[in-house]
């Protein structure tokens, strides 16, 4: 009001600014009607350019986690914080309403104490509709292992859930974790124990003895005993598997889940009032050392020879003699050894190769 009154009296903008103790640009903005009293200028909403993308993604998949969507928009250039992003999702009502997801909560829960270095929880996660190029059928198989105390987890893709692939995946997981805890916990999977009694099988007892660990089997219908690994399964399914494109190879998919598990080490934890991270807690766990070579289980997988006389195995291609295209062969490899054999259905050896690192081509 003073600025407009003085302007009508013929005062210059500089004189009005000196008289009122304001900047000249502020006076000019009020006189030109660019600003209104008692109304702050709102900065542009950084979320708006990404609003159509978020609407489309949640229309296609209403149950997509906000954290997964946040990872995607950050990759597209969004620079806001996660809390700002979730507030924008609520403000613009981007997520479609789902009545089952709004069911009442508040059920009783049990908190189980896990001393550092005491337990690793393992579980298979069956992933639906993998890319056709994987040749794994209706489901891909991911073995997830989580340190019960810190919550650090690592996961390995496997071709199947049979005993040799379980041993191979177990060995890979504990090596990714940097060691093993004193106890391994499983549910009643048939490759580890007899489901009816929960007694560990002789074959898996040899594996546990080789790694120097004890084995715990969850009682029936006690899912909360493996709550840490179940949460890791949920994160892997929601934040990684839902974003895997169809053209991805197994090796590229494994790299993706490795990157996610490493990023999850940055999750914050509050212990006795002190703020720390999952990675720092895991680094302080007293894990046991593991053998130099994995347990010598023998992998046996069936393959069909390609027209180029090549056999695919573990992200690589191995040659066989001419005249075998279209023939079903078996690839035999004992874990820990450096070579593999390719045999016919009658167990006749047709080729021997030095095993290349996974995904070398």
Buried (B, 14 or more C-beta within 10 A) or exposed (E): EEBEEBBEEEBEBEBBBEEEEBEBEBBBBBBEEEEEEEEEEEEEBBBEEBBEBBBEBBEEBEEBBBEBBBBBBBEEEBEBEEEBBBEBBEEBEBBEEEEEEEEEEEEEEEEEEBEBBBBBBBBBBEBEEBBEEBEBEEBBBBBBBBBBBBBBBBBBBBBBBBBBBBBBBBBBBBBBBBBBBBBBBBBBBEBBBEEEEBEBBEEBBEBBEBBEBEBBBBEEEEEEBBBBBBBBBEBBBBBBBBBBEEEBEBBEBBEBBBEBBEEBBEBEBEEEEEEBBBBBBBEEBEBEEBEEEBBEBEBEBEBEBBEEBBBBBBBBBBBBEEEBEEBEBBBBBBBBEEEBBBBBEEEEEBBEBEBBEEBEE
